[in-house]
Amino acid sequence: MKAIQYQAYGSYDENRLVEVDRPQPKDGEVLVQMRTAGINPLDNTFRSGHIYLSTPENLPRIGGQSGAGIVVETLNADFKVGDRVFVRGAGAGLVADGTWREYVAAPGAGLAHVPAKLDDQHAAAFLAGAGYLTGYLALTELAHFKPGQSVLAPAIGSAVGMETIQIARRLGASLVISTASTTEKAERARADGYEHVIDLSMESLKDGVMRITGGKGVDVVVDGVSGKLTGQALASLAFGGTIVVAGYAGGREADINVTDIIWKAATIRGFTFRLFAAETVAAANRAILQYLQEGALKPTIGKVFPLAHAAEAVRYLIEDRPYGRVIMEI
């Protein structure tokens, strides 16, 4: 079967189309013919060698954290041939290797049924950036969010930004705010129903938040950008607020004013899936799938690539920072 595999850590071009053996399902597993797969910033982190799991012993490796497909063989009573399923990949510890391949053998715990109204592309987009799961866990487990609080999630086009906003709305936030790097993105987001999007080409994040909140600030920030925005996000907190740092697309170093921590009595939490028990993640996945079925969550597709163009697809996600998820058809 065809797969995208990297045999060394390095540039985007290490993502190469190769032929590998088709997996055979074991007891309790399901063989899925993949239709679509998502691209996650973590895929780039793994391949570039910037994570604790990026060691020579873990090579070669097939990329991909998630996707969607159809069951073609099953040794699990919960699934039958022909079922359309979500597949959660190596990043969730549920599949032995990644999802960028024609067939995946997965345990039942790594699968969920795709709602009938969701097509294959939007099914892949639902899981692609892990934004829904990140947003839900960041808000409910780390920030101890309560209905009626306000939430800032920068970068409306990104998985964490856009999908945390949708989760916060469903959980009962009184006000949700995001940002856009350009006027074009800000206007597109507003047209899509995201009312409070700060155009960073026109004003700073802090100024925008204070304008929208009447000087109060926000109760919770879920920051998937970091870099120069983290200090601004911290300064945008209300008294007693919490900032959850969930990514570093904007850079790994940040300048902050320590007095913003002290005088705001701020809480700073770092986000990693390693914090959460398997039962907690499973419960979160059930909740967001229910929200999806309700229509509260709306996955957005930025661009679709063929499997053979995986290297360009990852580059596009990381460098062009599109509005919406990047996925591949397999």
C-alpha positions as CSV (number, residue, x, y, z in Angstrom):
1,M,0.0,0.0,0.0
2,K,1.0,3.6,-0.4
3,A,2.0,5.7,2.6
4,I,3.8,8.9,3.5
5,Q,6.9,8.0,5.6
6,Y,9.9,9.9,6.9
7,Q,13.2,8.0,7.5
8,A,15.1,10.9,9.0
9,Y,14.3,14.1,10.9
10,G,14.7,17.3,8.8
11,S,12.9,19.3,6.1
12,Y,9.4,19.0,4.7
13,D,10.7,16.9,1.9
14,E,11.5,14.1,4.3
15,N,7.8,13.3,3.9
16,R,8.1,10.7,1.1
17,L,5.6,8.6,-0.8
18,V,6.6,4.9,-0.3
19,E,5.2,1.4,-0.6
20,V,4.8,-0.5,2.7
21,D,3.0,-3.7,3.7
22,R,-0.7,-3.5,4.3
23,P,-1.4,-4.1,8.0
24,Q,-3.4,-7.1,9.3
25,P,-5.9,-6.4,12.1
26,K,-5.4,-8.2,15.4
27,D,-8.1,-9.3,17.8
28,G,-10.2,-6.3,18.8
29,E,-8.9,-4.2,15.9
30,V,-10.5,-2.9,12.7
31,L,-8.9,-2.5,9.3
32,V,-9.8,0.9,7.8
33,Q,-9.4,2.0,4.2
34,M,-8.5,5.6,4.7
35,R,-10.3,8.2,2.6
36,T,-9.0,11.4,4.0
37,A,-6.4,12.5,6.6
38,G,-5.7,15.7,8.5
39,I,-2.5,17.6,8.9
40,N,-1.6,18.8,12.4
41,P,1.2,21.1,13.4
42,L,2.4,18.2,15.6
43,D,3.1,16.3,12.4
44,N,5.7,18.9,11.6
45,T,7.1,18.9,15.1
46,F,7.6,15.1,15.0
47,R,9.2,15.1,11.6
48,S,11.5,18.1,12.3
49,G,12.8,16.3,15.4
50,H,11.6,18.9,18.0
51,I,9.8,16.6,20.4
52,Y,10.9,14.1,23.0
53,L,9.6,11.2,20.9
54,S,11.8,12.2,17.9
55,T,14.6,9.7,18.5
56,P,16.4,7.4,16.0
57,E,14.6,4.4,17.5
58,N,11.3,5.8,16.3
59,L,12.3,5.9,12.6
60,P,11.1,5.2,10.0
61,R,7.7,6.6,10.8
62,I,4.5,7.2,8.9
63,G,3.0,10.6,9.5
64,G,-0.5,11.6,10.5
65,Q,-2.4,12.1,13.7
66,S,-6.0,11.5,12.4
67,G,-8.3,10.8,9.5
68,A,-11.5,9.2,8.3
69,G,-12.2,6.1,6.3
70,I,-14.4,3.0,5.8
71,V,-14.2,-0.3,7.7
72,V,-13.1,-3.2,5.3
73,E,-12.3,-5.9,7.9
74,T,-13.2,-6.1,11.5
75,L,-12.3,-8.2,14.6
76,N,-14.3,-5.8,16.9
77,A,-18.0,-6.3,17.6
78,D,-18.6,-2.5,17.8
79,F,-17.8,-2.0,14.1
80,K,-19.0,-3.7,10.9
81,V,-17.7,-3.7,7.4
82,G,-18.9,-0.6,5.6
83,D,-19.0,1.7,8.7
84,R,-17.5,5.2,8.2
85,V,-15.2,6.0,11.0
86,F,-12.9,8.6,12.5
87,V,-9.4,7.3,13.1
88,R,-7.2,8.9,15.8
89,G,-3.6,8.3,15.1
90,A,-0.2,8.0,16.8
91,G,-0.4,11.3,18.6
92,A,-3.3,10.0,20.7
93,G,-1.4,6.8,21.3
94,L,-4.1,4.7,19.7
95,V,-2.6,3.6,16.4
96,A,0.9,2.0,16.2
97,D,1.9,4.4,13.4
98,G,0.4,7.4,11.5
99,T,-2.7,7.8,9.4
100,W,-1.1,9.0,6.1
101,R,-1.5,5.7,4.3
102,E,-4.1,3.7,2.4
103,Y,-5.0,1.3,5.3
104,V,-4.8,1.5,9.0
105,A,-5.3,-1.3,11.6
106,A,-6.7,0.4,14.7
107,P,-8.1,-0.7,18.1
108,G,-11.8,0.1,18.8
109,A,-10.7,2.8,21.3
110,G,-9.1,4.7,18.4
111,L,-12.3,4.9,16.3
112,A,-15.6,6.5,16.4
113,H,-18.5,6.5,13.9
114,V,-18.8,9.4,11.5
115,P,-22.2,11.1,11.6
116,A,-24.1,10.5,8.3
117,K,-24.4,14.2,7.5
118,L,-20.6,14.7,7.6
119,D,-18.6,14.0,4.3
120,D,-15.2,12.5,4.3
121,Q,-13.3,15.8,3.9
122,H,-15.1,17.5,6.8
123,A,-14.7,14.4,8.9
124,A,-10.9,14.7,8.5
125,A,-11.1,18.4,9.2
126,F,-13.0,17.7,12.4
127,L,-9.9,15.9,13.8
128,A,-7.1,17.5,11.8
129,G,-5.8,20.1,14.2
130,A,-7.0,18.6,17.4
131,G,-8.4,22.0,18.1
132,Y,-11.8,20.9,19.4
133,L,-10.2,18.4,21.9
134,T,-7.5,20.9,22.9
135,G,-10.1,23.6,23.4
136,Y,-12.4,21.4,25.4
137,L,-9.7,20.1,27.8
138,A,-8.0,23.5,28.1
139,L,-11.3,25.1,29.1
140,T,-12.9,22.4,31.3
141,E,-9.8,20.8,32.9
142,L,-7.2,23.5,33.1
143,A,-9.0,26.8,33.2
144,H,-12.0,25.5,35.1
145,F,-14.2,27.5,32.8
146,K,-17.7,28.4,34.0
147,P,-20.7,29.5,31.8
148,G,-20.9,33.2,31.5
149,Q,-17.1,33.8,31.4
150,S,-15.3,35.4,28.5
151,V,-12.7,33.6,26.3
152,L,-9.9,34.7,24.0
153,A,-8.4,32.2,21.6
154,P,-6.0,34.0,19.2
155,A,-5.6,33.1,15.5
156,I,-9.2,32.6,14.1
157,G,-7.9,30.6,11.1
158,S,-6.0,28.1,13.2
159,A,-7.4,24.9,14.8
160,V,-6.9,26.0,18.4
161,G,-8.2,29.5,17.7
162,M,-11.3,28.7,15.7
163,E,-12.3,25.5,17.3
164,T,-11.8,26.7,20.9
165,I,-14.1,29.6,20.1
166,Q,-16.8,27.1,18.9
167,I,-16.3,25.0,22.0
168,A,-16.5,28.0,24.3
169,R,-19.7,29.1,22.7
170,R,-21.2,25.6,23.2
171,L,-20.1,25.7,26.9
172,G,-21.9,28.9,27.5
173,A,-19.3,31.7,27.2
174,S,-20.7,35.2,27.5
175,L,-18.2,36.6,25.0
176,V,-15.7,35.0,22.6
177,I,-12.8,36.9,21.0
178,S,-10.1,35.9,18.4
179,T,-7.6,37.6,16.2
180,A,-6.5,37.7,12.6
181,S,-3.2,38.7,11.1
182,T,-4.7,40.4,8.1
183,T,-7.8,42.4,7.3
184,E,-8.8,39.8,4.8
185,K,-8.9,37.0,7.4
186,A,-10.7,39.2,9.9
187,E,-13.4,40.1,7.4
188,R,-13.8,36.4,6.3
189,A,-14.1,35.3,9.9
190,R,-16.8,38.0,10.7
191,A,-18.7,36.9,7.6
192,D,-18.6,33.3,9.0
193,G,-20.2,34.6,12.2
194,Y,-17.2,35.3,14.4
195,E,-18.3,38.7,15.6
196,H,-15.3,39.7,17.7
197,V,-12.1,39.3,15.7
198,I,-9.3,41.7,16.3
199,D,-7.5,42.7,13.1
200,L,-3.8,42.7,14.3
201,S,-2.8,44.8,11.3
202,M,-5.0,47.6,12.7
203,E,-4.6,47.4,16.5
204,S,-2.8,45.3,19.2
205,L,-4.3,42.3,20.8
206,K,-4.5,44.1,24.2
207,D,-6.1,47.2,22.8
208,G,-8.6,45.1,20.9
209,V,-9.6,43.1,24.0
210,M,-9.9,46.1,26.2
211,R,-12.1,47.8,23.6
212,I,-14.4,44.8,23.2
213,T,-14.6,44.2,27.0
214,G,-14.9,47.8,28.1
215,G,-11.5,47.6,29.9
216,K,-12.3,44.5,32.0
217,G,-10.2,41.9,30.1
218,V,-11.1,38.3,29.5
219,D,-11.4,35.5,32.0
220,V,-9.7,32.8,30.0
221,V,-7.1,32.8,27.2
222,V,-6.3,29.6,25.3
223,D,-3.1,30.5,23.5
224,G,-2.1,28.3,20.5
225,V,0.2,31.0,19.0
226,S,2.6,32.1,21.7
227,G,5.7,34.2,20.7
228,K,5.1,37.9,20.7
229,L,1.3,37.4,21.4
230,T,1.7,35.7,24.8
231,G,2.7,38.9,26.6
232,Q,-0.2,40.7,25.0
233,A,-2.6,37.9,25.9
234,L,-1.4,37.9,29.5
235,A,-1.9,41.7,29.6
236,S,-5.5,41.1,28.3
237,L,-6.6,39.0,31.3
238,A,-9.2,40.1,33.8
239,F,-8.3,39.9,37.5
240,G,-8.0,36.3,38.5
241,G,-7.9,35.1,34.9
242,T,-6.2,32.0,33.5
243,I,-4.0,31.6,30.4
244,V,-3.5,28.2,29.0
245,V,-0.5,27.9,26.6
246,A,-1.4,25.3,24.0
247,G,1.0,25.9,21.1
248,Y,3.8,27.9,19.7
249,A,3.0,28.5,16.1
250,G,4.2,32.1,16.6
251,G,7.5,31.3,18.3
252,R,8.9,29.5,21.3
253,E,10.1,32.6,23.2
254,A,7.9,35.3,24.7
255,D,8.4,38.6,26.5
256,I,6.0,39.1,29.4
257,N,5.5,41.7,32.0
258,V,5.8,40.0,35.4
259,T,3.5,42.6,37.0
260,D,0.7,41.3,34.8
261,I,1.0,38.0,36.6
262,I,1.2,39.6,40.1
263,W,-1.4,42.3,39.9
264,K,-3.9,40.3,37.9
265,A,-3.4,37.3,40.2
266,A,-3.1,35.4,36.9
267,T,-2.8,31.6,36.5
268,I,-0.6,30.3,33.7
269,R,-1.0,26.6,32.6
270,G,0.9,24.6,30.0
271,F,-1.2,22.3,27.8
272,T,-0.1,18.8,26.9
273,F,-2.2,15.6,26.4
274,R,0.2,13.9,28.8
275,L,-1.7,15.7,31.6
276,F,-4.9,13.8,31.1
277,A,-5.9,10.3,32.0
278,A,-7.2,8.1,29.1
279,E,-10.7,8.2,30.7
280,T,-10.7,12.0,30.7
281,V,-9.7,12.2,27.0
282,A,-12.3,9.6,26.1
283,A,-15.0,11.6,27.9
284,A,-13.9,14.8,26.1
285,N,-14.0,13.0,22.8
286,R,-17.6,11.8,23.5
287,A,-18.6,15.4,24.4
288,I,-17.2,17.0,21.3
289,L,-18.7,14.3,19.1
290,Q,-22.1,15.0,20.7
291,Y,-21.6,18.8,20.0
292,L,-20.8,17.9,16.4
293,Q,-24.0,15.9,16.0
294,E,-25.9,18.8,17.5
295,G,-24.5,21.1,14.9
296,A,-22.7,23.3,17.4
297,L,-19.3,22.6,15.8
298,K,-18.6,23.3,12.1
299,P,-15.2,22.1,10.8
300,T,-13.7,24.4,8.2
301,I,-11.5,23.3,5.3
302,G,-8.7,25.5,4.1
303,K,-7.2,23.4,1.4
304,V,-7.2,19.8,0.1
305,F,-4.1,18.1,-1.2
306,P,-3.5,14.6,-2.7
307,L,-1.5,12.2,-0.5
308,A,1.5,12.4,-2.8
309,H,1.8,16.1,-2.1
310,A,2.2,15.7,1.7
311,A,5.4,17.6,1.9
312,E,3.8,20.7,0.3
313,A,0.7,20.3,2.4
314,V,2.7,20.4,5.6
315,R,4.7,23.4,4.3
316,Y,1.4,25.2,3.4
317,L,0.0,24.7,6.9
318,I,3.1,25.8,8.7
319,E,4.2,28.7,6.6
320,D,1.1,30.1,4.9
321,R,-1.2,29.7,8.0
322,P,-4.4,29.2,6.1
323,Y,-7.9,29.9,7.3
324,G,-9.2,26.4,8.1
325,R,-7.9,22.9,8.2
326,V,-5.5,21.4,5.7
327,I,-6.4,17.8,4.7
328,M,-5.3,15.2,2.2
329,E,-7.4,12.8,0.1
330,I,-6.0,9.3,0.0
